[in-house]
Amino acid sequence: SAASDVYKRQEVDEFVAILKAQGDNPPYPTSVDFHPTKPDILASSDSSGFLRIWNISEKKQLFCLPKTAFKQARFQPTGKLLASGYESNIHVFDFESKKLTMTLSGHKKHVAYISWSLHK
């Protein structure tokens, strides 16, 4: 709904302000993606290669996976899996356990975008 979109935008603005307050030269976000069923959960990738999961209502980082994401972080439509692009690999994590379930290698260049299919 339009009201929830405004709420999310305000929360993201506050989240970006928190990132900027982390220091003079913090890593910059390269992508953000809301969890499809948990509206307070946000995944971000950043310029240092970290995949971070945030609770934006509590304004805190829940966990961080180093050297796993640079350009993209995308939740699967069900929210069970989270994919990230790092260099020429795509890493797929089980969101709840935070465990790597697979790595897709073989891209000739850096992974620039990830999109999940809605097909079952």
N, C-alpha and C positions, 0 to 999 in steps of 0.2 A: 504494500500500500504506500501511498505518498507519505503518510505520517511516519511509517517505519523507515522509509528512505531518508527522510530528514533526520530522524534520530540517528541512523547509521552514519550519515555524513557528519553530524556534530561529533559523534564518538571518534570517527576517523580523524577529524581535525584535531581533537584533543590528543589522540594517539601520536600524530605527527609532531605535535608540540612537545610531547614527552621525549620522542626520539631526538628532537633538536636540542633538548636540554641536557642530553647525555654527555656533551663535551663540545670542544671547538671543532673537531673533525670527525663526527660520528659517521659510521657507514650509512649511506643513503639507501632508502627502500627502493627495490627494483620492481616489486609486485606485492599486492595484497589480495587476499581472497577470504571472504566470510565463509564460515562453516555453514553448510546448507540447512542444518536442523538446529544448530546452537547459535543463535544470533549474536551472542556476546563473544564468540570465539573468532579470532582472526589469525590467519597465517600470513607471514611476510617473508620475503627473501630480501637480502640486502647485498650491497656492493662488496662486503667482506666474505661472501659465500655462506652466510649463516641462514638457516631456516629457523624462524622463530614463531612460536605460538603464543598468542596474547589473549588475556581476558580483558576486553576493552572497558567493561563496566567497572571492574576492579582496578583498571589502569596498571596491570602488572603482567610481566612475562611469565608464562607457565612453564615453558621449556624451550630449549635451544638445541639444534643439531648442527654442529660446525661442519663447514666444508661440504655442504650437501645442496646448496641452492645459490644460484647467482641471478638468473634472469626471471625465473618463474616459480611460483608456489600455487598449486591448484588442488582443491578438494574434489574428490569424486562426488557425483551428484547425491549419493547416499550418505556421504560424510565418513564412511568407513576407511577409505584410503586417502592419502595425500601424496601428490607427486611433486617433485621439484627437479628443475634442470640445473645441472652443474657441469660446466665445461661441455663435453660432448656426450654426457650421460643423462639419463632420466632415472631418478631414484624414486621408488614407490614404497611408502611407509604405511603400516597399519597405524591409524591415528591413535587409537586407544592405548596400544602397547608401546608405541613409539619405535617399533622394530622395523628395520628394513626388510621388506618382503621380496623385492627384486630390483635389479639394476638393468636398465636397457642401454646397451652400449652400441657403438658403431656409427654414430652420426659423424659426418666428416667435418662439421663445424660445431660451434657452441650451440646448445639448445636455446632457441630464442622464445619459444612459445609452447605451452602445453594446453591441450583441450581434451576433455573427457567426452566420450560418446554417451548419449542417453539410452542407447539400445541395450536391451537385456540379452 
